[in-house]
Amino acid sequence: MENISKFDPPNFGWLQVKLSKNEMDFLWESIENKGEVWNSSLAGNIACSNLIDDKDNWFFNNVLRNLMEIYSNEYPQIWSIHNQFAGVRHPLTLDTWWVNYQKKGEFNPIHHHTGKFSFVIFMKIPTEYEDQKNLPHAKGSNSDCISNFEFQYISTLGDMMPFNYRMGKWSEGMLLLFPSQLMHCVYPFYDCDEDRITISGNLTYNTSISLPVEEVEKAAEAQQKKEELSQQKKEWGDIPVETLKSYKKPKIEKVKLKQKPLKKGIFE
Ligand SMILES: [Fe+2]
């Protein structure tokens, strides 16, 4: 035998980032000035959710724009999924974002978002997974759901695969950016009277703004080059360098997270 290769077919993952103190301060201030009640537009079985405002587009310009760029570089194929109608002339902008105050027993059922990219930010997590798992009704269970955030996606076998984030103080200040179609849910926590505070939002094309044709053509050309570079070759056993570059890193992070909760953000 020779040239044995293992294949992990490409899929669309997500970005995990630890926000800086400055960025967190901005978010806490935005939450203080929260706007209208937003519950009726959300899947969450959560009593209190409010829209918030991105003052002077600060969070979009300093954080979200960069993360979308990084995502598009890591997963260039997302562009052809997002841009189903060739030659979209509208910029991706922050459509809506809101704050959730989740109380014990409340939950967010499996759902996806509207938009192209979405994100969640863990502001305050008053419980530790290890303590929640020790509660009488969870202790004997063979699942690790209680109090956690979970992505779900289809495997090559056609099954729904869970990817579970074990919630605790370690996750405060963490942002996850993901394609809006990616299914996810939040399981309830118990035995704690403090609120769990998270922010979520959606980024989508702003159709009230039309970009110049030349700008769109230039961006499309650059994107096509990225896609060509990362396209998998058809020959069996031949792993293209670009594929390894794009997908190997997230896979390693996933193994770390599965075995035990990650204590620090990957960009710290
Ligand atoms: Fe969500």
Residues whose N, C-alpha, C, O or C-beta is under 5 A from the ligand:
A	BS01	LIG	none
